[in-house]
Amino acid sequence: MKSLNSIAFGLVAMVAANPAFAILQNLNPESDFFKELRIEPVPADPVDLLLRSALLSRTKNHADGTALSNSMDRRRILELIAEPFKASSTIGQAISQENAEPEKYEALHRRAMDSLLTVERAPDSTPEMVKHTGRIAYLGNSVWQGGATNRLLWMRVKVTSKTTLPVQIFGIAITHPAEPGRQLDFWQCTFENGDSLAPKTTDSAVCLDSVDIDKPAAALAAVTTPTLSLPIKVTRIELIGYRFISGITTLPEDNNRLSLARSKADLMLQKLPCEKIDACEKIAEQKTEEKQRAYYTSPEYFEQERLKRSAKALEHIKNGFVLMLLLIFGSLFVSLPEQHGEGRTGSIAAFAILPLGMLVLGGMIPVMLELPATRGYGGFLFIIPAIICALILGILSVLLGSLMLTPENRTRLRLAMTGFGISVLYIVGSAFNH
């Protein structure tokens, strides 16, 4: 089988160059590529093993990827706590062996953490032992509270190392059974007599809970009592070459290690012949989806959609002008009384409707057709005056129409201007419906 490392390291730069690379998921674990992968020797290099774990996580049996990485951590943990580990010769055997282990990995991880350190509340604290530049108050029994929001919490502890490696950092948590899901989370503890705790020694440390939320009341009350009845759970231990935090590998701190392995795996799968992973149909579907996404964000798509909207707007405008002509010329055939046209209010309204309507059309039609001058913020210069004029036009059209309910107030000019106003308002309304 071609070297996975030579492929991965040669192509990894392309991941950054093309972040839209499709990620293949739920692949056939019985395809040629994954069959060959399972008969490979277990890599000695953790980076190589994580790459293969990431590849296996892309199959329908994605738990195999987790089992492979757990087998690596199991070996490292058992070496640290001086217990035997039965090595596997191939990746497939390592996965099967990990799945068959009577002690599940999470239980082993917890047992190892409990065996490396013991932590108890310090019995000999005094108020001045913890310093803080802001507000701080000693609650008694090795616990302090303070900070700007009074949500910082310190606890002084006695810690004993039972490992052969120096302890660089550790963290603890305390949970009260009455408050499930909440805990006092002292994520980082600082040793009092140095930057680390020497193997097989005891020291005091100050642990800080800096999470800016109200602390669980029952747990807070319990830690300040003379006798602490709640267990102190070690949640973090960092040693030379090891890191113990639930849910992640035991490898030393490296924020990019797992993400880089996943990126390499995704890129490698993209570069493989689709027949090797039984994914020709899936890849074709993803490529089609990628083309569609690219098209929907392309200038060509937005221009095509603009032309569609403009064509629809033009149809509404044509209908509005047809309605205008029908109403205006229809007023010529309306029977009027011999005495008509009384009242100055109706005449003023009729004469005002024409210029207002022209202003409305002059502002709305370019916006509806999305002419270049109306794109972006320039459109506000057209639409805001047009809307204001349309509101006034609507009021005048209603006023004029109500006046002409009385026959003697009707004239052909007033009828024509009312029809003109109604047709202009139709065009305005269609602008918000295309």
Secondary structure, 3 states (H helix, E strand, C coil): CCCHHHHHHHHCHHHHHCCCCCCCCCECCCCHHHHHHHCCECCCCHHHHHHHHHHHCCECCCHHHHHHHHHHHHHHHHHHCCCCCCCCCEHHHHHHHHHHCCCCHHHHHHHHHHHHEEEEECCCCCHHHCCCCCCEEEEECCEEEECCCCCEEEEEEEEEECCCCCEEEEEEEECCCCCCCCCEEEEEEEECCCCCECCCCEEEEEEEECCCCCCCHHHHHHHCCCCCCCCCEEEEEEECCEEEECCCCCCCCCCCHHHHHHHHHHHHHHHCCHHHHCCHHHHHHHHHHHHHHHHHCCHHHHHHHHHHHHHHHHHHHHHHHHHHHHHHHHHHHCCCCCCCCCCHHHHHHHHHHHHHHHHHHHHHHHHHCCCHHHCCCHHHHHHHHHHHHHHHHHHHHHHHHHHCCCHHHCCHHHHHHHHHHHHHHHHHHHHCCC
